[in-house]
Amino acid sequence: SENNNKPKRNKSLVRPERERIDENHRQYHYRQATINRGSEKVSASTTGNQPQILERRPTQSRSAAPIRRGRSILGREERVLDDEAEEQKEHEKNQQQNQKNRGCTSGLPGPWVTYCHLITCCVPKPMMRLMGIPDGPAQMAWREKIGLVSCALLVMGFVGFLTFGFTQAVCPLAPTSVRGGQISPGYLIVNGWAYMLSDWNEHPAVPGIVNSSSNVLYSALNGGGMDASFLFQQPDRMTQCATILTPLQTAPVSGYFPCQLFNPNNTSPPDPSSFTNTTQCHSSAAISSLNTLYTQGVLDNKGTYEKPARVYYEWEDVNTTSHFMVYNNDVLNLMLLQSLPRDYFSFPTGGLIEAILQDNSLFGGKDMTRHITAYREPGNRWQEEAECLKATIKVGSLNTISIGCMASEIVLYVSLVVILSVIGVKFILAVIFGWFLSWKLGNFNEGNSYAARMKRETEIENWTRNIDASAPLGKPRTLPSVYGTPNNKRKTLFPQTSRFTQPEHGSTRFAVEKGPTPSWKAPASSSFGYQSRPSSSYIGSPNPSGRFYGDAPSSVRLSGFMSPMRPSSIYSDFYSNASTNGGAPCPFPLSPFVAPQPSADYMPFNFPLAHTICLITCYSEGEEGIRTTIDSIATSDYPATHKLILVICDGMITGHGNSRSTPDVCVDMMRDLLVPADEVEARDYVAIADGSKRNNMAKVYAGYYKYDDATVDVGHQQRVPMITIVKCGTPAEAGESKPGNRGKRDSQIVLMQFLQKVMFDERMTTMEYEFFNSIWRITGVPADSFEICLMVDADTKIYPDALTRLISCAVKDPEISGLCGETKIANKTDSWVSMIQVFEYYISHHQSKAFESIFGGVTCLPGCFCMYRIKAPKGPNGYWVPVLANPDIVEHYSENIVDTLHKKNLLLLGEDRYLSTLMLRTFPHRKMMFVPQAVCKTVVPDTFMVLLSQRRRWINSTIHNLMELLFVHDLCGTFCFSMQFVIFMELVGTVALPAAISFTLYLIIQAIMGSPALIPLILLALVLGLPAVLIVMTSRKIVYVGWMLVYLFSIPIWNFVLPSYAYWHFDDFSWGDTRKVEGGEKDKGHADGEGTFDSSKISMKKWSEYEKDRRIK
């Protein structure tokens, strides 16, 4: 009954891909090594990553079942196999099932690989070798690049077809048209077509009138502006009238009407009595010549053929008269029926022609098509009569829109509405964010004063003049008593809350008032209140961080916390004599310089403080750049008791122009080290790489930041804990140019994987164990108490209150998973290259990120200045949810098999953006926000080649990350009003940038030449003009309008040169010229490696196992 009352989960919360433990899994070698340990017992896993122990276990009753510590919070327990044979049997069964599922398609390349091979089939491997592309992955990457470029060209072609070709295809350009009733003397009308005969002088001689070839428009013939349809009548060609107009006697001419001209602008029908005058009647040969002019056109004096123009009538022209009738879109002049010689022809009695002659007002001014078609009187022949009238008295066509033209207009206006909606909505929401929301995010005292906000904006602009400009630093805060400050707030007589009161933001961080609090949740006054928020409650430890310190006696734990308050002599004596007092000596004493933690009610910024790790990743930076960054973090107004500076040096690298290596520079910036720098030992860890490069070693230096009095005033120097991890490489790399270098992503994973292992009590490498103890010894706070991680690059300088403002947003809204501030350029005027980037940086934040923040889905948190939540509070009961430390995030971000072009662009070029993509994909209902109040400044490329290298990486990374986000269906909104649709529009817009700027230039040139396309020009004006309006409406910084003009002149570079270069270098995974190394060759990435990974060199144990080994020794 006791077991039945335990909570159960019906479905695993772990994603299926984490269940597959193959050779590529990061714990595969660890599991194999554990299995080979024989019958040695291994403690139960708390995360479901327990290796299979291949020994038969005796059957036990339910009551005698062993107690399992740390039941998996993920709701998954390992299945125990009876023996190795059973495991082998199940493995073979799974293999057979997989083979059956694959069937005949096993071994065949996927659709994308097949497409890439087809598109590059004309380039065989020998030719690629001649091009300098080696065999293997490089050739496949080149083929994939061509495949991606072809897709980009298809997108550009589709955009071009939709812009220009679609209308021409479904609604071809109508022939030259002239309006009926406004025929000029230069035309001659025949059967509804106007012939331009002003230059045509080849009309043959007319006996008795003209003795030589002449022009029919001028004197003698006088055909200018006249209708000559009655001059070209052939009854044998007018078969429609053969049974309608019946001859009464032999007609003197071939036709039904008099061979006379009439004026189409003011119709005066020819006299029927002139029917016998055959002078102007044309023969069959003349009619054939007319047909030639109709098909080929009339030759003008320039040697070109001009085809006849269509005579058209607007509906107003028909509707306002009584003699024009429309039938099947043709306009018939009913007045011409008066010229029909009734002495020679008869027509059906009671038919259509008779009805028209009796009263043409019943038919004139109307479209009679439906009426004639629907006429059902017995013996009627109205449709035949209408066809006869169409063949004889047609004078033009009604000006209507075809179905194709209607479709073209629908597509045009729908596209216009969609594009305008996206542009307008982005603009409006960006304005709303700037006016009503931005100043509330991370806002403090200046929130209620517009003047104070403007004053701060001016200070920030002055601060960003150059990278060395100093920011106004406030007076350092003095921490209150470690035992707390008395609460002097007056309490009213009446209760202020009820059970229906909504919890404030502090309640989500376990600050609500409850009944009797368990001892493990009580504010640890004896430990300086550091545990104002409990540690991770996944494992169910009976005290804070009990799974790490729970095995030690309470006296040791207490002495460890109290040690900072004692002088150094007492400090050492206490631990040396601890055993005599009944306790064990502490192997890892706290540093005597540990700052005591303030009490739980210490809120200098009106929100609970959260412990924060400030991660700075270094590669080849020099002392000036690194010190600038660390100074800005160390002197920020956030309390030093709640921030830890973590510097990770990516290899033993010496930057171009530097005299010392970057690790030496970083270590020299530390003081009061726990272990002298020359005595720190390198520890093994598993790196993100392939082959033997997965084996790596790192040194962990723990101490405090050492200021330079020349850069920071002594009065503002706080004692800030600092840890430097130097990836030094294995002994086999000692002779290489960059030993230990594994990339920025590996540096981030060092921290992320460590945090995951701490939260879930997973097995750690020796380097991580050293890292864990170092955090405890210099901060007095266990590693699982850190909730937030700030990530900055080593060339970025943050504003003094930027860190506090970001943390404020994260604390007040536990649904936020990631944040970023505004990055400003500190070298605006260094060169034309830096000048063209000022507005691009500004608008990417205040329009793009501001719009995305409305939906809580910023798609890119810049790696130079961003913040992620390590774990989020879950309810008021002390539980946490891993966010940055989530196993799925760590699993995907630590992918070391990067074998496709898509993965390489994600993981090798844009790892910062890919981390944002993973956060959105894993937590689509959490928020990724932009906080404009948090500001940093950085130095951007000031030479074109460095900018080209940087934007190549950024553009390619953007495309591949947008492709990833395109398939995340849980983002905010629906259909066209969703973030998914916006991402699709951004993806198409990014891919089609070269084509878009080409079309734009074409439209501008066309407008200059006098043929403007109105709608595209309006769109162009909106796209280019709205940012200026946004600047004026939100920031009121008119200077950025000037920077916008500079940006406009550089649009061909941004939209054509840079994207085209990036697309052609899809298979280039190096960082190029962005970071230069002294004496080093071009960076070729970190994915490819030689040799094999030696798992025997990696020792992975839980913290308790390390402690047991230490005590045994």
LOPA-281856 format. One record per residue (C-alpha): z, y, x. Coordinates in pm, whole numbers, padded with zeros to 5 digits, always signed. Example, Ala and Ser with C-alpha at 12.3 -4.5 7.8 and 13.67 -1.06 7.14 Angstrom:
2
+00780-00450+01230+00714-00106+01367
***
This chain:
1113
+00000+00000+00000+00075+00232+00291-00274+00179+00433-00433+00238+00092-00279+00585+00074-00444+00697+00395-00734+00940+00358-01076+00786+00392-01425+00917+00439-01719+00755+00267-01985+00902+00495-01993+00985+00863-02013+01352+00949-02183+01269+01277-02558+01309+01294-02754+00986+01344-02895+01083+01683-02544+01086+01827-02506+00717+01737-02788+00608+01968-02654+00527+02312-02959+00449+02525-03031+00512+02892-03096+00879+02822-02759+00935+02659-02512+01137+02865-02242+00867+02829-02461+00565+02888-02360+00515+03254-01997+00583+03173-01998+00313+02908-02164+00066+03138-01903+00134+03406-01623+00093+03154-01761-00237+03026-01769-00371+03379-01396-00308+03416-01335-00650+03272-01033-00708+03054-00858-00383+03143-00751-00205+02830-00904+00129+02748-00724+00370+02517-00885+00434+02184-01140+00712+02155-01078+01007+01932-01441+01100+01897-01623+00777+01832-01762+00757+02186-01548+00462+02283-01728+00206+02503-01758-00148+02372-01495-00372+02536-01645-00717+02557-01341-00937+02515-01224-01148+02229-00924-01003+02055-00675-01223+01876-00674-01200+01502-00377-01002+01379-00234-00953+01039-00244-00616+00869+00125-00561+00929+00097-00642+01299-00207-00425+01366-00162-00209+01675-00103+00159+01624-00410+00368+01704-00345+00716+01834-00588+00992+01746-00790+00857+01456-01135+01013+01462-01152+01332+01261-01524+01272+01238-01452+00981+01012-01598+00714+01236-01424+00417+01393-01577+00175+01637-01685-00166+01527-01518-00436+01733-01745-00724+01830-01598-01065+01878-01766-01142+02206-02056-01057+02431-02281-01314+02267-02238-01150+01929-02321-00809+02077-02632-00950+02246-02735-01110+01919-02701-00786+01729-02892-00600+02001-03182-00846+01980-03178-00816+01601-03203-00436+01623-03490-00464+01869-03678-00698+01639-03623-00465+01345-03748-00167+01544-04054-00362+01656-04120-00463+01296-04090-00103+01179-04334+00017+01443-04582-00257+01363-04935-00213+01492-04878+00154+01573-04641+00078+01861-04761+00214+02190-05005+00458+02035-04974+00826+02123-04850+01065+01861-05073+01303+01664-05002+01599+01891-05077+01408+02213-05393+01270+02055-05506+01618+01955-05439+01753+02305-05643+01473+02462-05929+01528+02218-05939+01903+02275-05946+01849+02653-06159+01535+02662-06427+01716+02865-06177+01771+03151-06105+01432+03315-05829+01371+03562-06050+01402+03877-06160+01747+03765-05799+01849+03706-05715+01734+04059-05994+01958+04189-05835+02242+03988-05511+02187+04181-05321+02016+03898-05145+01703+04026-05127+01378+03833-04843+01309+03595-04650+01552+03378-04834+01856+03518-05167+01736+03378-05015+01654+03042-04852+01997+03035-05191+02155+03103-05346+01961+02817-05063+02063+02586-05114+02422+02696-05480+02406+02597-05376+02252+02266-05130+02537+02200-05386+02797+02303-05637+02641+02064-05377+02661+01785-05316+03026+01871-05690+03091+01860-05708+02918+01523-05431+03143+01391-05606+03450+01530-05935+03333+01381-05770+03278+01045-05617+03625+01053-05954+03772+01148-06132+03578+00875-05875+03687+00619-05910+04047+00736-06287+04073+00763-06470+03750+00690-06316+03636+00362-06454+03929+00163-06799+03884+00315-06795+03513+00235-06687+03525-00129-06811+03873-00211-07119+03946+00001-07229+04304+00034-07438+04400-00269-07792+04525-00206-07856+04894-00208-07794+05019-00558-07900+05324-00753-07744+05430-01076-07953+05417-01390-08024+05755-01543-08004+05918-01198-08325+05788-01038-08461+06021-00769-08835+06091-00725-08841+05878-00409-08811+05556-00611-09041+05359-00837-08869+05128-01086-09006+04783-01173-08808+04538-01385-08470+04686-01291-08539+04723-00917-08597+05054-00740-08856+05055-00462-08833+05329-00196-09204+05411-00156-09184+05758+00000-09334+05626+00326-09562+05367+00167-09925+05486+00154-10103+05157+00102-10171+05168-00271-10540+05076-00313-10795+05315-00459-10804+05356-00838-11159+05408-00967-11189+05739-01142-10850+05861-01023-10804+05804-00647-11092+05705-00420-10877+05591-00120-10537+05447-00037-10260+05676-00144-09892+05701-00223-09809+05617-00584-09523+05866-00596-09726+06177-00554-09999+06362-00733-10282+06172-00891-10064+05871-00970-09737+06062-01015-09506+05761-01009-09209+05929-00843-08886+05850-01033-09078+05665-01306-09046+05312-01445-09364+05104-01395-09242+04779-01551-09517+04787-01823-09786+04807-01551-09703+04457-01424-09717+04238-01736-09847+03881-01725-09810+03680-02046-09858+03356-01856-09560+03452-01647-09354+03558-01948-09314+03217-02100-09001+03333-02284-09218+03538-02521-09491+03282-02580-09340+03159-02906-09172+03485-03005-09446+03747-02986-09739+03579-03163-10086+03746-03124-10244+03859-03456-10581+03929-03295-10732+03918-02953-10547+04168-02737-10760+04397-02514-10503+04372-02228-10288+04109-02066-09943+04205-02186-09731+04295-02482-09674+04668-02424-09901+04961-02326-09969+04989-01952-09800+05326-01920-09525+05481-01705-09208+05612-01867-08912+05815-01747-08599+05596-01703-08366+05899-01688-08478+06030-02028-08656+05750-02205-08957+05841-02408-09126+05517-02514-09506+05499-02463-09724+05542-02773-09828+05204-02916-10175+05343-02977-10229+05361-02599-10213+04983-02586-10588+04964-02557-10595+05186-02244-10615+04937-01958-10666+05176-01670-10322+05129-01517-10281+04757-01585-10239+04552-01269-10395+04216-01199-10232+03896-01082-10313+03982-00719-10130+04313-00754-09833+04134-00902-09830+03897-00602-09829+04198-00369-09531+04337-00564-09347+04008-00516-09408+04035-00142-09255+04382-00140-08960+04243-00336-08888+03963-00086-08976+04132+00242-08909+04494+00162-09113+04809+00207-09215+04907+00560-09099+05261+00640-09211+05497+00916-08941+05359+01150-09093+05013+01143-08810+04856+00942-08828+04689+00606-08622+04837+00329-08558+04605+00039-08555+04730-00318-08235+04870-00460-08068+04734-00767-08062+04965-01068-07715+04949-01222-07542+05104-01518-07173+05160-01562-07019+05054-01890-06970+05420-01978-07346+05470-01949-07403+05191-02202-07115+05260-02437-07203+05625-02492-07561+05555-02606-07724+05384-02901-08027+05239-02727-07876+05036-02437-07772+04681-02513-07612+04436-02269-07714+04074-02267-07596+03835-01994-07509+04131-01770-07858+04282-01802-07918+04620-01964-08198+04630-02222-08352+04958-02341-08398+04904-02716-08605+05223-02753-08891+05051-02572-08936+04816-02868-09095+05110-03048-09390+05073-02807-09462+04718-02930-09808+04723-03098-09741+04552-03433-10112+04542-03508-10157+04295-03228-09828+04097-03224-09588+03960-03480-09227+03842-03438-09001+03611-03636-08902+03736-03976-08528+03799-04008-08490+03761-03635-08321+03968-03368-08620+04193-03293-08666+04279-03658-08297+04362-03693-08310+04590-03390-08618+04772-03515-08455+04828-03851-08136+04979-03704-08083+04970-03329-07744+05143-03365-07598+04809-03472-07683+04669-03130-07692+04971-02901-07393+05057-02684-07256+04703-02702-07247+04378-02512-07416+04143-02757-07403+03831-02540-07128+03656-02732-07259+03769-03071-07611+03643-03003-07487+03315-02854-07251+03251-03145-07507+03337-03419-07545+03021-03630-07772+03110-03922-08014+02828-04015-08351+02857-03843-08243+03151-03623-08400+03195-03281-08189+03484-03159-08124+03343-02812-08497+03289-02754-08571+03642-02873-08300+03782-02646-08456+03603-02348-08794+03751-02440-08648+04102-02458-08483+04044-02121-08820+03962-01969-08992+04269-02114-08756+04565-02163-08492+04511-01898-08417+04837-01714-08124+04738-01494-07796+04546-01464-07442+04617-01567-07218+04701-01272-06957+04422-01283-06732+04240-01036-06818+03881-00954-06560+03602-00947-06580+03598-00567-06518+03972-00549-06229+03937-00791-06081+03662-00574-06133+03879-00268-05950+04170-00429-05668+03946-00549-05619+03805-00198-05643+04154-00050-05386+04309-00280-05153+04009-00275-05159+04020+00104-05107+04393+00089-04811+04354-00143-04655+04080+00071-04701+04271+00396-04581+04596+00243-04287+04414+00088-04184+04263+00421-04227+04597+00599-04057+04790+00320-03771+04545+00274-03705+04533+00649-03707+04911+00660-03485+04956+00354-03235+04690+00460-03227+04829+00812-03148+05171+00666-02878+05020+00443-02730+04843+00744-02738+05162+00949-02589+05380+00674-02331+05159+00508-02254+04853+00722-02309+04912+01091-02027+05162+01139-01783+04929+00964-01844+04637+01202-01595+04650+01484-01491+04996+01372-01157+05150+01458-01019+05501+01433-01351+05684+01400-01440+05498+01081-01344+05779+00846-01484+06064+01054-01854+06128+01090-01788+06376+01369-01591+06115+01563-01876+05866+01531-02129+06121+01653-01900+06213+01944-01879+05848+02046-02259+05812+02020-02300+06109+02253-02057+05958+02503-02250+05631+02496-02584+05807+02554-02434+05991+02850-02292+05662+02979-02637+05497+02970-02804+05762+03187-02778+05525+03483-02604+05202+03572-02337+05377+03783-02227+05627+03517-01861+05579+03426-01733+05539+03073-01424+05719+02945-01135+05480+02997-00829+05501+02780-00472+05475+02896-00378+05112+02970-00172+04960+02691+00186+04853+02758+00271+04517+02611+00580+04498+02390+00874+04274+02455+00779+03915+02495+01029+03823+02229+00852+04036+01970+00902+04376+01823+01120+04444+01522+00932+04485+01200+01021+04833+01079+00788+04833+00784+00966+04912+00465+00957+04635+00208+00955+04725-00157+01190+04578-00408+00908+04412-00599+00689+04128-00473+00353+04233-00334+00167+03902-00365+00137+03610-00599-00021+03271-00587-00341+03429-00721-00362+03693-00448-00665+03648-00223-00565+03586+00139-00637+03861+00387-00833+03800+00703-00516+03716+00890-00443+03428+00658-00745+03238+00778-00586+03247+01118-00267+03083+00993-00074+03410+00953+00025+03362+00591+00387+03341+00495+00485+02990+00403+00798+02790+00355+00985+02622+00637+00747+02599+00931+00742+02282+01141+00864+02327+01492+00522+02268+01637+00384+02560+01435+00671+02801+01488+00604+03110+01701+00710+03000+02045+00947+03278+02136+01065+03074+02430+00706+03049+02543+00620+03414+02489+00460+03358+02155+00134+03239+02301+00104+02994+02018+00066+03252+01743-00214+03029+01623-00176+02654+01671-00404+02449+01885-00664+02211+01759-00524+01987+01493-00791+01719+01507-00578+01463+01680-00260+01527+01486-00046+01595+01791+00320+01664+01705+00334+01982+01917+00100+02245+02054-00143+02088+02295+00063+01775+02271-00217+01549+02375-00216+01725+02714+00152+01803+02764+00311+01568+02513+00387+01297+02770+00592+01527+02989+00963+01586+02923+01049+01892+02722+01240+02043+03013+00926+02039+03223+00723+02205+02951+00987+02469+02894+01030+02539+03262+00660+02577+03299+00651+02848+03038+00956+03030+03168+00856+03028+03531+00670+03361+03528+00992+03546+03444+01165+03428+03759+01135+03562+04111+00926+03355+04345+01232+03214+04519+01385+03098+04194+01040+02984+04089+01006+02738+04376+01370+02636+04372+01359+02560+04003+01081+02309+04040+01223+02156+04352+01552+02098+04172+01407+02007+03837+01452+01639+03896+01821+01681+03961+01860+01847+03623+01714+01554+03448+01351+01660+03455+01048+01569+03659+00900+01819+03908+00598+02005+03770+00289+01913+03973+00096+02220+03858+00335+02516+03851+00224+02837+03691+00122+03120+03914+00405+03371+03964+00160+03638+03851+00100+03496+03503+00131+03774+03247+00375+03689+02966+00210+03645+02629+00294+03911+02368+00458+03816+02043+00263+03703+01741+00299+04036+01561+00152+04237+01847-00171+04377+01702-00279+04687+01895-00609+04698+01704-00476+04587+01365-00604+04232+01394-00454+03917+01548-00552+03879+01911-00766+03581+02004-00788+03425+02349-01133+03485+02491-01329+03344+02783-01567+03596+02942-01843+03386+03099-02054+03548+03371-02340+03338+03505-02463+03427+03854-02766+03319+04051-02876+03556+04328-02704+03883+04240-02541+04098+04504-02193+04244+04521-02281+04570+04350-02427+04407+04039-02152+04147+04002-01871+04395+04058-02023+04631+03803-02011+04357+03541-01663+04228+03622-01521+04579+03646-01646+04658+03295-01482+04344+03154-01158+04373+03349-01108+04739+03253-01198+04691+02888-00925+04786+02642-00875+04426+02527-00537+04296+02654-00555+04106+02981-00320+03843+02840-00595+03726+02606-00902+03731+02826-01011+03507+03109-01298+03595+03342-01504+03288+03425-01775+03326+03690-02011+03034+03747-02235+03057+04053-02552+02854+04017-02583+02713+04366-02534+02835+04718-02787+03117+04681-02839+03431+04884-03032+03696+04694-03322+03886+04838-03191+04169+05052-02829+04042+05049-02632+03962+05363-02392+03722+05192-02442+03444+04942-02355+03505+04579-02065+03249+04580-01910+03421+04884-01935+03755+04708-01766+03620+04395-01484+03443+04579-01413+03754+04785-01352+03940+04459-01048+03724+04388-00686+03758+04492-00369+03553+04460-00558+03225+04460-00371+02912+04356-00533+02729+04646-00661+02914+04952-01038+02950+04940-01097+02744+05253-00888+02456+05114-01065+02421+04777-01233+02083+04751-01565+02013+04582-01540+01796+04270-01803+01580+04106-01956+01648+03766-02270+01547+03575-02533+01821+03579-02826+01883+03348-03116+01758+03553-03325+01449+03609-03293+01178+03868-03049+01227+04154-03008+01593+04065-02775+01486+03784-02514+01426+04055-02364+01759+04147-02043+01896+04287-01858+02221+04226-01557+02405+04362-01304+02565+04128-01136+02881+04256-00851+03013+04040-00672+03342+04083-00697+03701+03970-00960+03968+03994-00941+04194+04298-01052+04547+04222-01221+04788+04455-01031+05116+04452-01360+05299+04506-01502+05178+04174-01191+05155+03953-00898+05392+03954-00569+05227+04043-00417+05340+03714-00668+05131+03518-00642+04813+03723-00506+04534+03505-00419+04192+03644-00687+03979+03483-00702+03601+03542-01028+03487+03696-01184+03151+03773-01495+03107+03985-01686+02780+03972-01932+02740+04257-02193+02468+04217-02225+02365+04581-02431+02047+04545-02383+01701+04690-02377+01635+05066-02736+01514+05039-02844+01867+04938-02688+02036+05240-03026+02089+05407-03206+02221+05101-03282+02586+05031-03077+02604+04709-02806+02335+04709-02624+02295+04380-02874+02504+04181-02926+02352+03836-03009+02652+03620-02830+02886+03382-02819+02629+03102-02623+02393+03324-02377+02674+03394-02328+02729+03023-02292+02356+02957-02022+02334+03223-01808+02547+02993-01934+02420+02657-01891+02053+02745-01551+02124+02891-01440+02294+02569-01568+02002+02363-01377+01755+02575-01062+01962+02549-01085+01988+02171-01157+01620+02118-00948+01486+02408-01252+01324+02564-01282+01198+02918-01328+01462+03185-01479+01462+03530-01262+01554+03826-01412+01903+03829-01326+01952+03461-00975+01823+03519-00933+02076+03797-01079+02344+03570-00835+02249+03294-00530+02275+03516-00650+02601+03669-00672+02769+03329-00319+02665+03248-00176+02778+03580-00322+03131+03588-00294+03218+03218+00004+03019+03094-00215+02919+02802-00369+02574+02746-00745+02556+02743-00764+02460+02376-00608+02792+02275-00927+02984+02356-01126+03062+02045-01405+03297+02154-01653+03304+02441-01827+03619+02562-02145+03556+02762-02284+03827+02988-02528+03831+03277-02421+03945+03620-02625+04266+03599-02482+04388+03267-02209+04648+03216-02023+04660+02885-01865+04966+02725-01481+04970+02747-01429+04893+02378-01730+04660+02333-01531+04339+02388-01260+04445+02144-01510+04539+01875-01689+04206+01896-01363+04012+01881-01252+04227+01587-01556+04115+01385-01503+03751+01479-01134+03756+01387-01175+03936+01057-01458+03713+00938-01409+03345+01031-01756+03263+00896-01916+03442+01192-02036+03198+01456-02218+03437+01687-02235+03808+01764-02430+04044+01980-02412+04413+02055-02672+04670+02143-02826+04651+02489-02925+04988+02628-03143+05059+02930-02971+05223+03226-03286+05299+03427-03499+05465+03161-03687+05700+03390-03722+05490+03705-04092+05417+03641-04351+05403+03366-04269+05033+03327-03906+05104+03238-04006+05399+03017-04226+05189+02789-03932+04951+02727-03684+05207+02592-03815+05222+02238-03892+04850+02233-03527+04774+02307-03407+05027+02052-03623+04914+01760-03562+04544+01829-03192+04609+01767-03188+04873+01496-03470+04730+01289-03514+04359+01359-03155+04260+01429-03020+04505+01170-03243+04346+00905-03146+03993+01008-02777+04088+01001-02805+04164+00629-02878+03792+00583-02629+03691+00853-02904+03520+01050-02985+03702+01374-03239+03469+01532-03180+03575+01891-02849+03670+02049-02946+03815+02389-02806+03614+02674-02715+03928+02866-02454+04028+02605-02348+03795+02325-02039+03625+02188-01992+03283+02031-01699+03136+01844-01564+02830+02023-01384+02707+01713-01322+02845+01367-01002+02822+01160-01029+02592+00863-00792+02682+00582-00428+02784+00615-00296+02447+00738-00370+02482+01108-00702+02297+01132-01001+02404+01337-01376+02345+01315-01569+02328+01643-01856+02576+01661-01976+02638+02015-01783+02326+02115-01943+02125+01836-02067+01788+01967-02410+01837+01810-02453+02176+01979-02344+02040+02315-02552+01725+02274-02878+01906+02205-02817+02188+02450-02737+01946+02731-03064+01755+02691-03172+01645+03038-03491+01459+02943-03732+01751+02911-04064+01571+02893-04276+01778+02654-04416+02128+02678-04219+02228+02369-03887+02115+02518-03961+02282+02849-04031+02614+02686-03711+02581+02485-03475+02457+02754-03616+02594+03079-03744+02940+02983-03542+03062+02687-03215+02875+02694-03026+03176+02559-03247+03200+02254-03244+02824+02207-02864+02834+02189-02895+03084+01902-03150+02854+01739-02912+02558+01766-02631+02760+01609-02851+02859+01315-02983+02507+01277-02640+02343+01294-02452+02608+01095-02713+02765+00862-02440+02890+00626-02243+03069+00895-02324+03419+01014-02497+03547+01324-02438+03921+01334-02546+04231+01522-02268+04482+01596-02421+04814+01700-02078+04960+01782-02048+04717+02075-02269+04850+02353-02372+04737+02697-02622+04865+02950-02845+04681+03190-03126+04740+03436-03470+04635+03312-03775+04554+03527-03930+04866+03678-04242+04704+03821-04521+04558+03616-04527+04216+03786-04156+04160+03718-04204+04272+03355-04501+04035+03327-04291+03745+03456-03998+03829+03225-04206+03871+02911-04402+03554+02983-04076+03363+02951-03955+03561+02650-04278+03540+02450-04326+03169+02504-03962+03102+02426-03986+03312+02110-04282+03115+01978-04122+02776+02037-03785+02882+01895-03946+03026+01582-04125+02692+01542-03785+02523+01551-03633+02762+01296-03932+02726+01067-03807+02382+00964-03449+02489+00889-03448+02482+00509-03090+02598+00451-03135+02957+00564-03057+03243+00329-03299+03323+00044-03581+03143-00131-03961+03144-00109-04097+03486-00005-03749+03634-00020-03597+03409+00243-03527+03416+00612-03754+03114+00648-04050+03314+00515-03962+03605+00742-03952+03367+01037-04295+03233+00937-04433+03588+00923-04281+03663+01263-04431+03346+01411-04779+03423+01279-04745+03787+01384-04635+03691+01736-04915+03439+01784-05179+03675+01643-05072+03980+01848-05386+03991+02070-05614+03960+01767-05412+04215+01570-05440+04486+01836-05813+04411+01871-05863+04451+01496-05655+04769+01504-05871+04925+01774-06184+04824+01580-06053+04993+01265-05965+05308+01457-06311+05325+01616-06472+05259+01278-06269+05541+01122-06367+05781+01403-06732+05696+01344-06696+05792+00979-06648+05457+00803-06272+05431+00754-06113+05121+00599-05846+05285+00390-05602+05001+00319-05579+04866+00678-05532+05219+00807-05249+05273+00558-05082+04954+00677-05125+05064+01038-04971+05402+00962-04673+05236+00792-04615+04992+01076-04627+05267+01336-04464+05544+01137-04170+05378+00965-03977+05322+01291-03980+05698+01347-03846+05750+00997-03582+05484+01064-03470+05665+01377-03432+05995+01193-03256+05838+00893-03008+05618+01079-02930+05738+01429-03061+06097+01413-03153+06061+01781-03476+06258+01789-03519+06177+02156-03613+05822+02058-03909+05960+01863-04040+06079+02198-03977+05736+02347-04171+05594+02052-04475+05803+02145-04453+05664+02497-04437+05316+02346-04743+05376+02127-04958+05451+02429-04849+05118+02578-04921+04907+02268-05228+04742+02430-04996+04616+02705-04731+04485+02462-04971+04335+02210-05260+04216+02422-05195+04194+02796-04849+04038+02788-04911+03784+02505-05247+03676+02647-05093+03623+02989-04801+03434+02835-05022+03204+02629-05232+03107+02929-04913+03029+03122-04756+02802+02862-04727+02538+03136-04548+02766+03383-04175+02695+03362-04057+02897+03658-03859+03222+03637-04119+03399+03848-04022+03727+04014-03726+03808+03791-03473+03672+04043-03581+03658+04407-03402+03441+04663-03380+03517+05032-03609+03275+05213-03654+03060+04904-03974+02932+04753-04087+02998+04398-03853+02857+04138-04010+02557+03971-03741+02485+03716-03471+02221+03708-03609+01954+03479-03795+01742+03730-03599+01552+03991-03649+01266+04229-03434+00963+04290-03195+00802+04047-02864+00908+03904-02569+00736+04073-02305+00700+03803-02060+00532+04039-01986+00867+04200-01867+01016+03872-01510+00950+03767-01440+01024+03401-01094+00990+03257-00884+01139+02986-00615+01387+03080-00347+01128+03016-00523+00882+03247-00541+01138+03524-00171+01200+03476-00089+00830+03490-00289+00791+03811-00115+01094+03960+00229+00958+03876+00146+00616+04016+00034+00774+04340
***
